[in-house]
Amino acid sequence: MRVRVTVMLKDGVLDPQGEAVRRALGTMGFDGVQGVRQGKLLELDLADGTSRDEVRAMCDRLLANTVIESYAIEMPAG
């Protein structure tokens, strides 16, 4: 089973990489970009039957720094 985890900095946390991308797009003529938030997408191939709680534990313990990052889990229903 394939599970996707999207990790993003929480609102209010400075995102220097996102700001660098925003500035670079501006210098390339894309003046309408007012903000960029950069995150990461992880795709996990897990054994069938892996629970959402197990994936949440993976996020809390390793995949996300929950002090400054939030995450969203996408997994097949069932």
N, C-alpha and C positions, 0 to 999 in steps of 0.2 A: 504494500500500500504506500502510495506517495503522499507525503504531507508537506505543506508549505508553511514556513514561518517567516513573517515579515517583521523585522525589528527596526524601529525608528526612535530617534531621540524624542523625549517628551517635550510637549509645548513649554516654551520658556527656557529650554536648554540651548545655549549657543551652539550653532552648527557651522563651524568654520569651513568645512568642506563644501557644504551647500552654498555658503556665501561666496566662496571662490568660484564655484560653477556659475552662480548668478552674475558675478562681475564679468567672467569670461564670455558668457553669452551676450552681455551688453556690449562688450568690445567687438563682438562679431556682428553687431547690428541688430540683435534681437532685443530691442528696447522695451518690449512689453512684459518681460519677465520681472515680476516684482519680488519673488521669493523662491528659494529652492531649499528643500529639506532632503538630505541624502540619508539613505538607510541601507539595509542589507536584506536579501532574500535568501533563505536557506531551503533547499529541497531535501527532505529526508526520505529514504526508502526504508520503510519499517515493516516488520512482520505483521501479517493480518492479525487483528485483535488487539493491537496496541491501543491503549485508551488515550483519550484526550488528557486525562489527568497525568499520564506518564509523559506525554509531550509537554504539558505545562511544567512538570518537574524538570525536564531537560532545559527548558527555557529559563526557568528560575535559577537553576544551578550552574548553567554554562553558556547557553546561547545568547542571553541578554543580560546586560548590567541593569537590573531593575531599579537601581537608584536613579538613573538618568534615561533609561530606555523603556519603551513599552513594546509589546509584541502582539501580533494577531496570528492565530492558528487557522489554517484551512485544511480540513481533512474530509475524506469521503464520509457520507452519512452511514450510520450503521453501528 
